[in-house]
């Protein structure tokens, strides 16, 4: 089972939401701070990906073992923190959605680096 698409969203009570999408089938990368719509957002980026970039991303994604992540990571003791979600599409047509609220898997920061979100 191979990952074909990732959609990541992160936001919180005191911040501007960030969105990222990596589509390995259509070879595109999108990122936006605010909204994921380049016509309405001044910080949206859309890039076509080269074969070399696709291969690099596929390896980095495989190394993260996202398929093994839990479906939810929550710290209910924090009320006004950060919420995030990751939607994963696979080549067999299945999808997995992961949600977090103030809690993260161990390699969360490495996953965010796929989108160049700091």
N, C-alpha and C positions, 0 to 999 in steps of 0.2 A: 504494500500500500504506500503510495507516494503522495506527498503533499503537493497540491497544485496552486493553492491560493491561501494567503493569510490576510486577514483584516484586523487591525489593532486599533483600539480606541482607549484613551486615558484622559480622565478629567477629575475635577474635584470641586469642592465647595469654593475654594479661592483661586481658581485658575482657569485659563483658557483651555478647552479640550484640544487634544491632538489626535489626529487620525493618520493611519498609514495602511497602505494596501500593496501587497506584492502579488502579482498575478504571473506565475511562471509559465502558464500556457500561452497567454497573450503577450508575454514579455514586457510587462509594464510595471512601473513603480509609481505610486502616488503618495503624497504626504501633504497634510494641511494642518495648520494651527488655527482653530476656530471652527471652520466647516470644511467638509471635503467636497468643495465645488469651486473649481478654479475661476469661474466667472464672478463669484460672489466673495471670494476670499483673497486678500492681498498676499497671503503667505502660502498659497498652494503651489505644489511642484508636481509635475508629471514628467516622467522620463521613460523612454524606451530602453529596454535592457539588451545588452549584447549577449551573444552565446557564452562568452567568458564570464560575464556577470551572473548569468543564469546558473552556470555550473558552480560558481563560487557560492551563490545563495543556496543552491540545493545541498551542497556539502554542509554549510553552516547550519541550515535548518535541520538536516538529518542528525547532526551532532547534538542538537538541543533535545531530541527525543520528546517533542511536543505531544506526541500521541500518548505518552505516559503521564502527562500532567493530569491532576484532578480536575473535575469540572467546576469546582468552586474553592476559592481561598478567601476567607473572611475573618476579620478581627472585629467582633461586635462591640468591643470596648471603646472603639474610636468612632465618633459620630460624624464629624465633619472632615473626613480625610479624602483619600483618593480612591476612585473607582476605575476599574479597567475591564476590558473584555478582549478576547482573542477568538476570532472565528477561523476555523481551519477547514479547507475543502480538500478532499482526497480524490485520487484518480479513479476510484471505484464508485464515485458519486455520493459517498457519505460525507457528512459534515460533523464537526465537533465544535461546541462553543464552550469557552472557559470564561468564568467571571471572577473578579476579585474586588475586595473592598478592604483596603488597608493591610492586606496580607498578600504575599507573593511566593511563587516557587523559587527554589534556590538559584536557578539560572535565568531569572526574569530579566535582569539587566542585559545579559547576553542576547536575549530575544529582542529587547528594545533596540539594541545596536543594529539589528537587521534593518530597522527603519530610520536609523540615525536620529533617534529620539533620545535626548539626554534627560 
